[in-house]
Amino acid sequence: MALFDERFGVAAPGVSPVRAVPMPDEPAAIAAAAALRRRGLLVSAAFFPVVPLGSPVLRLALSALHAPGEVRRLADELLRVAPRR
């Protein structure tokens, strides 16, 4: 989790393996999730009522079973389809 947080720059208080990457709007979140799935990465788009109205995110869960290279690839692919604001 720390590797992803450091590489992608997502603040995630606590110890939950779930990460939320803010997106500008729902269509962008849906498009980014689809693009990542085409690249073999399972990331879901979440929007109201799962998250507050107007605050869509990409949600993903990290695991101790993910190798460091997989985490780096995920962060790199996220930066390609969901550039940081």
N, C-alpha and C positions, 0 to 999 in steps of 0.2 A: 504494500500500500504506500509506503514511504517513497519508493522509487517512482511510482506513478504520480504521486502528489508533487514530488520535486520536479519531475520531468515536465508535467503538464501544468503545474501551478494551480491546482484546485485545492482550496482549503477545505478540509473535512474534519471537523472536530469529532472527538470520540474515536472509537475503535471499529466502527462499522465498516465492513468491506464494500458497502455500496457507495458509489460516487455519483454525483450529479454535475453535469457540465452544462452551464447556462447557454441557452440558445436565444437568438433574437426574436423568433416567432415560431408558431406551430409548423408552418410549411417547411421552414428551414430545419427544424428538429426531425421531421418525418423524412425529409430528403437525406439528411446526414445519416440517420439510422439505416436507411436503405442502402446508401453508398457503402457504409461500413459492413453491412451484411454481405454485399457483393464481394467485399474483400475478405470475407471469412471471419468477421468479428461480430459477435452478438452484443449489440447495444440497442436499447429500446428508447423510443421517444416517449416522454411523459409530459402531459399537459393537463389543464383543468378537467376534472376535479381532483386529479392525483396530486397536482402541485397548485399553488395559488394562480388565479386567473392572470394571464399575461406574463407568466414566468416559466415558459417551457424549458425543459432540460433533456439532455441525453442521460439515461441511467445505465450504469454498468456495475457489475460486482467483480471484485478481484478476489483471488484465492491464493493460498500458499502453494497450490499446485501449478500456478502460472510461473513459468521460467522468466528470469529477468529480461531475456530477449523478447519474449511475448509481450511483456508489459511495455517495453520500449517501443515495440511495433505499434501497439494500441495507441500509445500517446502520440507517436508520429502520424499515424493515420487520422487520429482525431484532429490534429493540427491542420491536416490537409482539407478535411471536410467541414470542420467547425473552428475556423480561426478564432483566436482569442480576441476579445473586444478591446 
